[in-house]
Amino acid sequence: MKTTKLFLSLIVICLLLTDCTYDENTLLIEDLPQNQQQFNQKQSNSIMPVKSKNVLIIEYGKSTGENIKSYLRDKYDIVKYETCDCSNKRIEKWEFPVGTEIEGRKEDLAQEGGVEGTEYQLFYQNENTTLSNNNITQNISLISSYIKPINTDATIAILDTGIDINKLQIKDPFLYNNSANTSLCDDEENPEIIGWDFVNHDNNPFDDNGHGTIITDILKSKLDGDGFSDYQILPVKVFNDLGKGNTFDILCGYLYAVDKPEVSLINMSFGWYHYPSHLLSKFIAENPNILHITSAGNHNINNDITKHFPSSIPHSNVLAVGSYGIKQVNNDQKVFKSDFSNYGFTSVDFLSKGENISFYNPETNDYITVDGTSYAAPRVTAIAMEYFSEGYELPNQMIQQLYLNATLLEDANELPVKFFDRIIQ
C-alpha cells in the first residue's frame, strides 16, 4: 500500500511518546513484511494491534452479582463501563482515568473475587478490505424477505463486517430465523431479526465495507452450487466500514453467536499477531461442538514462529486455512502456496483457493477480483457444512472428512502446512 510507510512512521512515533493515545479513527497498519527474515522483533513491535492505554475488559464469574460488580467499579474508580449488547453480562469494558497504570490494575483485578479474567482492549485492522460505497444501508423489509422460514441446526455464524444483501448473487431465503428463539436483543424499537451489529449497536448488520458480503457470497455460492439448501447464515457485524475492529466487540459478537443453539460453525476471516486473546481462547474451548474456521493471515510468514490469532489458538475445534495458487511449470500446472499466504506445519491445517477470487456485484453488473486467506476460509466452511448436513456433526468428524476428501497432490507438491500433501478445492 502506498500509505504504509506514512502510517508506519506515525505508529512508531506514537509508541515513542509517553502521552500518545490511540484514536479509533486512525487506520491501523495491515501490511507486514513479505518474508520471515524481515519479520524481526523491532519491526513486529511497530505493527502490532494498538493497545488502549486506559481500558480493560473484565470477565465475571457466573455467580457474580450486580452488587459485587458495582462494588468493584467503585473500588477501581471506573470513569465509565460498557456491557455487551443483547443482555450478555459476562464481560464488561472498563475505562479508567487517563494516566492510570493499566498493567497494575490488570494484575490487581486478577486477584479479585468475582473476576474470572481480564484482557487488554486492542484495535485491529481486518486483513482483507474491499470498500463498498454504493449502498448507504438496507432496510428491515429487505432483510426480512430473505429469512429462512424454518430454523435449522445447520447454522453458520459469520463474524465479519456484516452483510449487504443487494450485492449477493443468489438471493433465496438463507438468513437466520430468530423468531424460533427467545431473543437476547429484543426491545420495542430495535428488535432482533437476523443477527446483530455490535459496531453500531442495532439489529441491521449492514455491510458498509464489503468484506463480509464477499465471505458470505463465497460460502453461499459453494453450498447452493453443490445443491445444499438446508442451512442458514447468522451475520454478526464486529468490524466497521474501514474493516477495523476491537477486542470487546469481537468477544461480544462471539458470545452472542454461541448463545444461538443452532450455530454449528463459525467463520472468522480476520486475524492479528502477537497478542493472544485469552478470553476468546477460553470461550472457544467452552464450545467444543462448534467448528471454528479461521484465515491464516496474508503476510507470507510462518505462524509456527510468529503466532497469528485466532488461527493459532491451539484447540482441536479451530481450523486454520491458508491459500494456494496454480502456476505453470514446464508446461504443467502445479499447486503452490500463495505468495502472500501464511503457513506452518503445526499452526496452519489446509490450503484452499484464495487467489483471483471473482466476485460479481449484481448492483453494478461488474466483477472484482480479490486475494487473501480470508476468501479461502469460507470455501472450507461451506464444505464442512456439507459434511455436517451428512451427519458428521462434531468438529473432529468434519475435519476428518475434509482430510479424507481433500485433493491429494503429487509428492513434488508437498506444501508447508499440517496436511501437506492435499488441498481443499
C-alpha positions as CSV (number, residue, x, y, z in Angstrom):
1,M,0.0,0.0,0.0
2,K,1.3,3.5,-0.8
3,T,0.3,4.7,2.6
4,T,2.1,2.0,4.5
5,K,5.3,3.9,5.2
6,L,3.4,7.0,6.3
7,F,1.2,5.1,8.8
8,L,4.1,3.0,9.9
9,S,6.0,6.2,10.8
10,L,3.0,7.6,12.7
11,I,2.6,4.4,14.7
12,V,6.3,4.3,15.6
13,I,6.3,7.9,16.7
14,C,3.1,7.2,18.7
15,L,4.8,4.3,20.5
16,L,7.8,6.6,21.4
17,L,5.6,9.3,23.0
18,T,4.6,8.6,26.6
19,D,1.4,10.7,26.3
20,C,0.3,9.2,23.0
21,T,-3.2,7.9,23.0
22,Y,-4.9,5.7,20.3
23,D,-7.6,7.2,18.1
24,E,-10.1,4.6,17.0
25,N,-10.4,6.6,13.7
26,T,-6.7,6.1,12.9
27,L,-6.1,3.4,10.2
28,L,-4.0,0.5,11.5
29,I,-1.1,-1.0,9.6
30,E,-2.2,-4.1,7.7
31,D,0.9,-4.8,5.6
32,L,3.6,-7.0,7.2
33,P,7.0,-7.6,5.6
34,Q,6.8,-10.2,2.9
35,N,9.3,-12.7,4.3
36,Q,10.1,-14.3,7.7
37,Q,13.6,-12.9,7.8
38,Q,12.3,-9.3,7.7
39,F,9.8,-10.0,10.4
40,N,12.2,-9.2,13.3
41,Q,11.1,-8.0,16.8
42,K,11.8,-4.4,16.1
43,Q,9.6,-4.3,13.0
44,S,6.9,-6.5,14.6
45,N,6.6,-4.2,17.5
46,S,5.6,-1.3,15.2
47,I,2.8,-3.2,13.5
48,M,1.1,-5.0,16.4
49,P,-2.5,-4.2,17.2
50,V,-2.8,-1.0,19.1
51,K,-3.5,-1.4,22.8
52,S,-5.7,1.1,24.6
53,K,-3.9,2.8,27.5
54,N,-6.8,3.1,29.8
55,V,-9.3,0.3,29.0
56,L,-9.6,-3.3,30.2
57,I,-12.1,-6.0,29.5
58,I,-13.4,-7.7,32.6
59,E,-14.8,-11.3,32.7
60,Y,-17.0,-12.0,35.7
61,G,-17.8,-15.3,37.3
62,K,-21.2,-16.8,36.6
63,S,-22.3,-16.2,40.1
64,T,-21.0,-12.7,40.4
65,G,-24.0,-10.5,41.4
66,E,-24.7,-6.9,40.4
67,N,-23.8,-5.7,43.9
68,I,-20.3,-7.1,43.6
69,K,-19.9,-5.7,40.1
70,S,-20.9,-2.2,41.3
71,Y,-18.5,-2.5,44.3
72,L,-15.6,-3.4,42.0
73,R,-16.3,-0.5,39.6
74,D,-16.3,1.9,42.6
75,K,-13.2,0.4,44.1
76,Y,-11.2,0.9,40.9
77,D,-12.6,4.4,40.1
78,I,-14.0,3.5,36.7
79,V,-14.8,6.5,34.6
80,K,-17.4,4.5,32.6
81,Y,-18.2,1.0,31.7
82,E,-20.0,-0.8,28.9
83,T,-21.7,-4.1,28.7
84,C,-22.3,-6.3,25.6
85,D,-25.4,-5.8,23.5
86,C,-28.0,-8.5,23.8
87,S,-28.1,-8.9,27.5
88,N,-24.8,-10.7,27.8
89,K,-23.4,-9.7,31.2
90,R,-20.4,-11.9,31.3
91,I,-17.9,-9.3,30.2
92,E,-17.6,-5.5,30.6
93,K,-15.4,-2.9,29.1
94,W,-14.0,-0.6,31.8
95,E,-12.5,2.8,31.1
96,F,-10.0,4.1,33.7
97,P,-9.0,7.7,34.3
98,V,-6.3,8.9,31.9
99,G,-2.8,8.2,33.3
100,T,-3.9,5.0,35.2
101,E,-1.2,2.4,35.3
102,I,-3.2,-0.2,33.4
103,E,-0.9,-3.1,33.8
104,G,-1.1,-2.8,37.6
105,R,-4.8,-2.6,37.5
106,K,-4.9,-5.8,35.4
107,E,-2.8,-7.7,37.9
108,D,-4.9,-6.4,40.9
109,L,-8.1,-7.4,39.3
110,A,-6.8,-10.9,38.6
111,Q,-6.8,-11.4,42.4
112,E,-10.4,-10.1,43.0
113,G,-13.2,-12.4,43.9
114,G,-15.9,-12.5,41.3
115,V,-13.4,-11.7,38.5
116,E,-12.6,-14.7,36.2
117,G,-10.3,-13.0,33.7
118,T,-9.1,-9.7,32.3
119,E,-7.9,-8.7,28.8
120,Y,-6.5,-5.6,27.2
121,Q,-8.6,-3.7,24.7
122,L,-6.9,-3.9,21.3
123,F,-7.7,-2.3,18.0
124,Y,-7.3,-4.4,14.8
125,Q,-7.5,-3.9,11.1
126,N,-9.3,-6.6,9.1
127,E,-6.6,-8.1,6.8
128,N,-8.7,-8.1,3.6
129,T,-10.6,-4.9,3.0
130,T,-12.8,-4.3,0.0
131,L,-14.5,-1.0,0.3
132,S,-18.2,-0.7,-0.5
133,N,-19.5,2.7,-1.5
134,N,-22.7,2.1,-3.4
135,N,-25.4,1.4,-0.8
136,I,-26.0,3.5,2.3
137,T,-28.0,0.9,4.1
138,Q,-30.5,-1.9,3.6
139,N,-34.0,-1.7,5.1
140,I,-35.6,-4.2,7.5
141,S,-38.2,-5.2,5.0
142,L,-35.5,-6.3,2.5
143,I,-33.7,-8.2,5.3
144,S,-37.0,-9.9,6.3
145,S,-37.6,-11.2,2.8
146,Y,-34.5,-13.4,3.0
147,I,-35.1,-15.0,6.4
148,K,-35.2,-18.8,6.4
149,P,-38.9,-19.9,7.1
150,I,-37.8,-22.7,9.4
151,N,-34.7,-22.8,11.6
152,T,-32.1,-25.5,11.1
153,D,-29.2,-26.8,13.2
154,A,-27.1,-26.3,10.1
155,T,-26.3,-22.7,11.0
156,I,-23.1,-20.8,10.2
157,A,-22.3,-17.6,12.1
158,I,-20.0,-15.2,10.2
159,L,-18.1,-12.7,12.4
160,D,-17.1,-10.0,10.0
161,T,-18.2,-6.6,8.6
162,G,-21.8,-7.7,8.2
163,I,-23.8,-8.4,5.0
164,D,-25.1,-6.3,2.1
165,I,-27.9,-8.4,0.6
166,N,-28.1,-6.2,-2.5
167,K,-24.7,-7.4,-3.6
168,L,-25.3,-11.1,-3.3
169,Q,-25.7,-13.2,-6.5
170,I,-28.2,-15.8,-5.1
171,K,-31.0,-14.3,-3.0
172,D,-33.2,-17.2,-1.9
173,P,-34.1,-17.2,1.8
174,F,-30.9,-18.1,3.8
175,L,-30.8,-15.8,6.8
176,Y,-31.1,-16.9,10.4
177,N,-34.7,-17.0,11.7
178,N,-34.7,-15.5,15.1
179,S,-38.4,-15.9,15.6
180,A,-38.0,-19.5,16.8
181,N,-36.0,-18.4,19.9
182,T,-36.4,-16.0,22.7
183,S,-34.3,-13.1,21.5
184,L,-31.5,-11.7,23.7
185,C,-31.6,-8.4,21.9
186,D,-35.3,-7.5,21.8
187,D,-36.7,-4.2,22.6
188,E,-39.7,-2.4,21.1
189,E,-37.7,0.0,19.0
190,N,-34.8,-2.3,18.0
191,P,-36.0,-6.0,17.8
192,E,-33.5,-8.7,16.8
193,I,-34.3,-10.1,13.4
194,I,-31.4,-12.0,11.7
195,G,-28.3,-11.1,13.5
196,W,-26.7,-8.1,15.2
197,D,-24.4,-5.1,14.6
198,F,-22.0,-4.8,17.5
199,V,-20.4,-1.7,15.9
200,N,-23.5,0.5,15.6
201,H,-25.5,-1.4,18.3
202,D,-28.6,-2.2,16.2
203,N,-30.5,-5.0,14.5
204,N,-29.3,-4.3,11.0
205,P,-25.8,-5.8,10.4
206,F,-25.4,-3.9,7.2
207,D,-22.0,-4.3,5.5
208,D,-20.7,-0.8,4.7
209,N,-17.2,-2.3,3.9
210,G,-17.8,-5.2,1.6
211,H,-15.6,-7.9,3.2
212,G,-18.3,-9.8,5.0
213,T,-20.5,-9.8,1.9
214,I,-17.9,-11.4,-0.2
215,I,-17.3,-14.0,2.5
216,T,-21.0,-14.7,2.6
217,D,-21.2,-14.9,-1.2
218,I,-18.3,-17.4,-1.5
219,L,-19.8,-19.6,1.2
220,K,-23.4,-19.4,-0.1
221,S,-22.4,-19.9,-3.8
222,K,-20.5,-23.1,-2.9
223,L,-23.4,-24.6,-0.9
224,D,-26.0,-23.6,-3.4
225,G,-23.9,-24.8,-6.3
226,D,-23.5,-28.2,-4.7
227,G,-27.2,-28.5,-4.1
228,F,-27.3,-27.8,-0.4
229,S,-30.2,-25.7,0.8
230,D,-30.8,-26.9,4.4
231,Y,-28.6,-24.2,6.1
232,Q,-28.8,-20.7,7.3
233,I,-26.4,-17.8,8.0
234,L,-26.2,-15.7,11.0
235,P,-24.4,-12.4,10.2
236,V,-22.6,-10.8,13.2
237,K,-21.0,-7.4,12.5
238,V,-17.9,-6.8,14.6
239,F,-15.8,-4.7,12.1
240,N,-16.7,-1.2,10.9
241,D,-16.8,0.4,7.4
242,L,-13.0,0.6,7.3
243,G,-12.6,-3.0,8.3
244,K,-11.4,-2.0,11.8
245,G,-12.5,-3.8,15.0
246,N,-11.6,-4.2,18.6
247,T,-11.4,-6.9,21.2
248,F,-14.6,-6.1,23.1
249,D,-16.8,-6.1,20.0
250,I,-15.3,-9.4,18.8
251,L,-15.8,-11.0,22.2
252,C,-19.4,-9.7,22.5
253,G,-20.1,-10.9,18.9
254,Y,-18.7,-14.3,19.7
255,L,-20.7,-14.7,22.9
256,Y,-23.8,-13.7,21.0
257,A,-23.2,-16.3,18.3
258,V,-22.6,-19.2,20.6
259,D,-25.7,-18.3,22.6
260,K,-27.7,-19.4,19.5
261,P,-28.3,-23.2,20.0
262,E,-28.4,-23.8,16.2
263,V,-24.9,-22.4,15.5
264,S,-22.6,-25.3,14.4
265,L,-19.8,-23.5,12.5
266,I,-18.3,-20.1,12.9
267,N,-16.3,-18.4,10.0
268,M,-13.7,-16.0,11.3
269,S,-11.9,-14.4,8.3
270,F,-9.8,-12.0,10.3
271,G,-6.6,-12.0,12.4
272,W,-3.8,-10.3,14.1
273,Y,-0.3,-11.0,15.5
274,H,1.4,-11.4,18.9
275,Y,-1.4,-10.7,21.3
276,P,-3.2,-14.0,22.1
277,S,-6.8,-13.4,23.2
278,H,-7.0,-15.5,26.4
279,L,-10.7,-14.8,26.7
280,L,-11.5,-15.7,23.1
281,S,-9.4,-18.9,23.5
282,K,-11.3,-19.7,26.7
283,F,-14.7,-19.2,25.1
284,I,-13.8,-21.3,22.1
285,A,-12.7,-24.1,24.5
286,E,-16.1,-23.9,26.2
287,N,-17.8,-24.6,22.8
288,P,-16.2,-27.9,21.7
289,N,-19.1,-28.9,19.4
290,I,-18.7,-25.8,17.2
291,L,-16.1,-25.8,14.4
292,H,-14.3,-22.5,14.1
293,I,-12.8,-21.9,10.7
294,T,-10.2,-19.2,10.6
295,S,-8.0,-17.5,8.0
296,A,-4.2,-18.0,8.5
297,G,-3.1,-14.5,7.5
298,N,-1.6,-12.8,4.4
299,H,2.0,-11.9,5.1
300,N,3.9,-15.0,4.0
301,I,5.2,-15.8,7.5
302,N,5.5,-19.0,9.5
303,N,2.7,-19.0,12.1
304,D,4.6,-21.7,14.0
305,I,7.1,-19.0,14.8
306,T,5.1,-15.8,14.7
307,K,1.6,-16.5,16.1
308,H,-1.4,-15.3,14.2
309,F,-4.7,-15.2,16.1
310,P,-7.3,-16.6,16.2
311,S,-5.9,-19.1,13.7
312,S,-3.1,-20.1,16.1
313,I,-5.4,-20.8,19.0
314,P,-4.4,-24.4,19.8
315,H,-7.8,-26.0,20.2
316,S,-8.9,-29.0,18.2
317,N,-12.1,-27.2,17.1
318,V,-10.1,-24.4,15.4
319,L,-9.2,-25.0,11.8
320,A,-6.7,-22.6,10.1
321,V,-6.9,-22.1,6.4
322,G,-4.2,-20.7,4.1
323,S,-4.3,-20.0,0.4
324,Y,-3.0,-21.9,-2.7
325,G,-2.5,-20.8,-6.2
326,I,-1.6,-22.5,-9.5
327,K,1.5,-21.8,-11.5
328,Q,2.7,-23.1,-14.9
329,V,5.9,-25.2,-14.5
330,N,7.3,-27.0,-17.5
331,N,4.0,-27.0,-19.4
332,D,2.2,-28.4,-16.3
333,Q,0.0,-26.6,-13.8
334,K,1.3,-27.0,-10.3
335,V,-0.2,-26.1,-6.9
336,F,1.8,-23.8,-4.7
337,K,1.2,-21.9,-1.5
338,S,0.1,-18.4,-2.5
339,D,2.9,-15.9,-2.2
340,F,1.1,-13.9,0.4
341,S,-0.3,-16.8,2.5
342,N,1.0,-17.6,5.9
343,Y,1.9,-21.2,6.6
344,G,3.0,-23.5,9.4
345,F,3.4,-27.3,9.9
346,T,1.7,-27.1,13.3
347,S,-0.4,-24.0,13.0
348,V,-2.0,-24.0,9.5
349,D,-4.1,-27.0,8.6
350,F,-5.1,-26.7,4.9
351,L,-4.7,-24.5,1.9
352,S,-7.7,-23.7,-0.2
353,K,-8.3,-21.3,-3.1
354,G,-7.7,-17.7,-2.1
355,E,-6.2,-16.3,-5.3
356,N,-8.1,-14.5,-8.1
357,I,-11.5,-14.9,-6.4
358,S,-14.1,-13.4,-8.6
359,F,-17.0,-11.5,-7.1
360,Y,-19.9,-10.4,-9.2
361,N,-21.8,-7.4,-8.0
362,P,-25.3,-7.5,-9.4
363,E,-25.9,-3.9,-8.4
364,T,-23.2,-2.6,-10.7
365,N,-23.2,-5.5,-13.2
366,D,-19.4,-6.0,-13.0
367,Y,-16.8,-8.2,-11.4
368,I,-14.0,-7.6,-8.9
369,T,-11.1,-10.0,-8.1
370,V,-9.9,-10.4,-4.6
371,D,-7.0,-12.3,-3.0
372,G,-6.5,-13.4,0.6
373,T,-6.7,-16.2,3.1
374,S,-10.0,-14.6,4.2
375,Y,-11.5,-15.8,0.9
376,A,-10.1,-19.3,1.2
377,A,-11.7,-19.9,4.6
378,P,-15.4,-19.7,3.7
379,R,-15.0,-22.3,0.9
380,V,-13.7,-24.7,3.6
381,T,-16.6,-23.6,5.9
382,A,-19.1,-24.4,3.1
383,I,-17.6,-27.9,2.5
384,A,-17.5,-28.5,6.3
385,M,-21.2,-27.6,6.5
386,E,-22.0,-30.1,3.7
387,Y,-20.3,-32.8,5.9
388,F,-22.3,-31.6,8.9
389,S,-25.5,-32.0,6.9
390,E,-24.5,-35.5,6.1
391,G,-24.3,-36.4,9.7
392,Y,-20.6,-35.6,10.6
393,E,-21.7,-33.1,13.2
394,L,-18.7,-32.9,15.6
395,P,-15.6,-30.7,14.7
396,N,-13.2,-33.7,14.6
397,Q,-15.6,-35.6,12.3
398,M,-15.9,-32.6,9.9
399,I,-12.1,-32.1,9.9
400,Q,-11.6,-35.9,9.3
401,Q,-13.9,-35.7,6.3
402,L,-12.2,-32.6,5.0
403,Y,-8.9,-34.5,5.2
404,L,-10.2,-37.7,3.6
405,N,-11.9,-36.0,0.7
406,A,-9.3,-33.3,0.0
407,T,-7.4,-33.4,-3.3
408,L,-4.3,-35.4,-3.0
409,L,-1.2,-33.9,-4.5
410,E,1.9,-35.4,-6.1
411,D,4.9,-35.7,-3.8
412,A,6.6,-32.9,-5.6
413,N,3.8,-30.6,-4.5
414,E,4.2,-31.0,-0.7
415,L,3.1,-27.8,1.0
416,P,4.3,-26.1,4.2
417,V,1.2,-26.8,6.3
418,K,-0.1,-29.6,8.5
419,F,-1.9,-31.6,5.8
420,F,1.0,-31.0,3.4
421,D,0.0,-33.4,0.7
422,R,-3.5,-32.2,-0.1
423,I,-5.6,-29.1,-0.7
424,I,-9.3,-28.3,-0.4
425,Q,-10.6,-27.2,-3.8
